[in-house]
């Protein structure tokens, strides 16, 4: 698989980044909301 297609490479990196972001985002959201909740009290 020696494809020199830069668009395919960019798409693959973007897809992996999107998956990683989707994996991490809920934890980040919970952390920020709980911190705001603690700060609000």
Long-range contacts (C-beta under 8 A, 24 or more apart in sequence): none
